Amino acid sequence: MRKKILAVVMAACLLGTSLSGCSVNGKKVFFQTVPSVNSVFRIGSLSCSKKTAAVYLANYYNIYGTAGDIDLWNASLNTNRLRDNIKKACLHRLSMVYALNVYASDHKITLSQQEKDLVAKAASKYMDSLSAADKAGLRISEKDIKDMYENEAVASKVYKSIVSKTDDEVSDEEARVMDAVIITFAYSSSDKAKKAEKELKDGNDIQIVAKKYSTDKKTSVVISKDSWPKEVVDAAFELENGKYSKPVKSGNNIYIIYCTSKFDKKKSEQNREKIISSRKQRVLDGIISAQNKKDYSSIDQDTWNSVADSIDEKVTTDSFFETFSEFISF
């Protein structure tokens, strides 16, 4: 668990996140510093307790606390940036869970008794996994964990309900990704484009011609419907393998496109999944952003930092999310 690649996870978790106003799946959650006794932040009527924040932070620290040669707990290294990134990612996760729970409350989405029983089993197993140092550092009970898992389960159930309404039909043409070589010219260099076109017509190798004329050193590219200007995509998708286009004007450039492979199967399947995921995200964005103004939120920044700073290397738990996933799946 601790050896997961931090950079990839952080990139996914930190999109749209900042401590002054983070975007939770499209809904802007504005945080203000407010006095609080036992809670860290509030979204609508729900408050995140210091205990919950500590459990999430401890697990995030121990799951993502190593990146390459950097170790969060190595006192001889400057790990402030890593720690801050983990804290932001954790806050984003918590904010999303609570925002989805507010949505669930508004729309009467609850857990079944069977789901609650699974949550209880997960909480029991997680508590059994904690060391004496974990329990002393986090000061949590099995009921505390059960409440946290119920929030996670409700959030997962809402997410599943929302994204299940998303159209997941993507045609081959929409998902299509092709491999190509593109020769780029300045818009004023139509004469060079014509010379390059003639050299290709005369049978010269595309890589040699590209290296000779292209103003962009990167000439081997992939093309999908949303990755290049429409003029380029339209011309590219008309090509067969081993064929090249006439000079195409778009924006400030002129392009000649050479088709290496008109349908890259592996990349096209990856793009299909990306399109479906993007559709689901847009649906979720729209629903959460439409929540009532009563969901205006607040955070006690000092309390959040205090909880984060209270966790040290003696707390080693890293199985909170893994244990949840063993029992709960929607």
N, C-alpha and C positions, 0 to 999 in steps of 0.2 A: 504493500500500500504506500509506504513512504517513498518508494522509488518511482512513483508516477512522474511523468514529465510536467513540471510546473508551468512552463511557458504556455503550453497548449491549453491547459485548464484555465489559467489566468486570462488568456485572451478571450475565451468563451464567457467566463464569468464577469469580466469587467466591462463588457460592452455597455455603454450608457451609464456607467456608475460613477458617482462622485459623492463625497460625504456632505456636500452642501445641497445637492438635489439630485438624487439618483433616479434613473428611469427603470421602473419595474415592469418589464414587458410592455413598454409603451406608455404606461401611466406614470406621470411625473410625481414622485413622492418627495415633497419638500420637507427637509428636516430643519427644525429650529431648536436651539438650546433651551430646554425647559427644566425646571426642578423636578426631581423624581426620587423616590425612596427605594423601591424594589424593582423598578423597571428601567429598561434601556431605551426603548423607543415605543411609539404607539402608531398604529395605522387604524383609523376609524375607531371602533370601540375595543379593539384588541391591543394588549400591551405585551411586549416581549420582556420576560423577567431576566434578571441578572444571571440566574441559574441556567436558563436556556442559552443565553449568550455565551456563558462560560463553556458549556458542553460543546456547542458548535465551534467555538474558537479553538478549544483544545484539540478537537478532531481535525479541524482544518490545519492547524499548526503541524500536527503529527503526520497527516497525510501528505501535505504539500510543502513541508518545511525543509526539504532538501532539493536542491537544484544544481546538478553538476557537482562542483567541489564546495558549494555553499551549504552550510548546515545552520539552521535557525538557532540551534542551541550552542553553537561554538562561540564562546565569549571573545575569542581572539579575532573574530571577523566582524565587519560592519554589515549587519543584516537588517538594517532599518528599512531599506527599500523593499526587501522580500517580506518582512513582517507587515509593512503597510499594505502591500498588494494582497496578502492573504486576508488581512482584516477587511479590506474593501470587498473582496470576493465573498467572504463570509457574510458580511452585512447585506450584500446583494441577495444571497441565497435566503437569508432570514426574512428580508423584506418581501421577497416574492412569495414565500410560504404564508406570511401573514396577510398579504394582499389577497391571495387566493382564498384564504379562510374567510376574509370579510365578504368576498364574492359568494362563497358557499353559504354563509349566513343569510345574505340578502336573497339567495335563490333556493333556500331550504334544501341544500345538498348536505346530507349527513352520512355517517358510516352505518352499515348494517351491524347487527349483533355479531355475526360471524367475523366481520372485519375488525370489530372492537376486540374480539377474542384473540385474533391474530396479533393485534397491536400489543395486547397484554403479554402474549408469549414472547414477542420480540423484546419488550421492555425487560422481562425477566431474564432472558438470555444475555442482553447487554449488561445488566447489572452484575450478573455472574462473571462477566469478562473483566470487570474492573478490578484493578489492584487496590491494595490498601491505600497506597499513595494517591491513586486516582480518586477514591472516595473521600479521602481527607482533603484533597485539593479542590474538588468540585462541590462537595457537601450536598449531594443530591440523593433523593429517595427513588424507589422504583416507581412511585406514583408520578414523580416529576418526569421521569423518562417516558412513562406511559402517556402523559399529557403532550410531551414533545412529539412522540410518534403519532399521536392522533392528529396533531396539526399537520405533520408531514403527509399522513395518509389522506386527509381531507384535501390538501393541496394537490396531491397526485391524482385523486379522484376527479377534482375539478378540471385539472389539465387534460386528463384523458377524455372527459366529457366534452370539453371544448374542441380538442383537436380531432375527435372522432367525426366531427361534422365537416371536416375539411376534405375537399375533393382531392383524391390521391391518384387520379388518372392523369398521366403525363405521356403524351405521344412521343414516338421515337424522334420525330422532327423537332419537337419542342425541347427535348432533352439532348439533342444531337450535339456532339463535340467533335470537331475535326482537327487534324494536325496539319499545319501548313508552314510554309516559309513566306514571310512578307518582306518585300523590299520597300523601304520608306524613302520618299523624296520630299523635299520642300515644295510647297505649292507652286513656287516660281520656276521649278526645275522640270518642266514638262519635256524639255529637250533631252534631258538625261533619262527620263522615264522611257521615252521613245527609243533611245539607244539601247537601254537595258532590254526592252521588249524585243528589239531586233536580234540582240545577242542570244536571247532565249530561243527565238524562232530559228536561229542558225544552229541550234543544238548545243549551245554552251551550258555547262553545269550550273544548276540553280544556285548552289552554295557559293560558287566562284563569282557569279554575277551579283548575288546579294552582298557579298563581302566587298565587292568593288564599288557598288553604288549606294547601298543603304545608309541613310543618316542615323538610323537606329542600329546599334551593334547587336541587339537581340533580334535575330531574324527568324529563328525557329519558335513558333508560337502554337497555342491552341485557340480555336475560335468556337464560341458558342453564341447563342442569340443575343445574350445581354453583355457580352464581353468586348464587343467592338461596335463602332458606328454602323447604322443600318446599311449604308451604302457598301461597306466592306463585307458585312455578313451576307447580304443579298448576292454579291458577286462571288463570294467564296463558296456558298452553298450550291451554286450552279455548276461547280467544277467537278470533274471526275479525277480519279487518282492520276497523278503525273501531268496534269494540265495546269495552265496558268491563265490568269485573267488579263484583260486589257488594263491599262492604267485607270485607276479609280480615284476620283477626287472626293475628298471628305475633310471638312474642317480646314486646317492649315497645311494639309499634306496630300500627297499623291501616293497611291499604293499599287503594287503589283503583287497579286496573291498566287502562290503556287501550292496546289493541293498534294500533300504527302499521303494523307489517309482521310477520305471523306467521311468516315464514321469510325471513330475510336470507341470501340464497345465498352471498355473498362471505364474510360473517362465519361462516357455518355451515361452509364449507369450511376456513377457518382454524382453527375449533374442532376439526374432525375431525383435522387434522394435530396439533394440540395434544394431543388425547386419545391418538393413536397414539404420539406422542413420550413422553408420560407413562407409557404402558404399558411402553415399551422401557426407560425409566429405572428403573421399579420392578423389572423383571426383572434389570437390571444391578445395582441396589442389593442385591437379595437374594443374587445369586451372589457378589459381592465381599465382602459382609458375612459370608458363610459361610466365608470362607477360614480356614485354620488359624491358631491363635494364634502359630505360628512366624513369622507375617508382622508381628509387632509391630515397629515401626519407630523410627528415630532420626534426628535431624538435628544437624549441627554448625552452630549458628546463626551463630557468629563466622565460620566459613568461608564460609557462604552470603552473609553481608553483605560479606565481603571480596571475593568474586568479583563481586558486584553493583557494588561501588564501583570495581572495577578497570576497568570498561568505560566508555570516554568517547566523545566525538563523532567521534573519528578512525575508530572502527569503525562502518561504515555498512551492513553487510549486513542485508538484510531479506527474503531470498528462500528461507530454509531450508524453510519449510512449503509455499510455493508450488511449489518445485522438487520436493519429495517428492510432491505431489499430481499433478504432471505424469506421473509414472511409476507410482505405486502407487495403485490403487483397488480396493476389495473390494466 
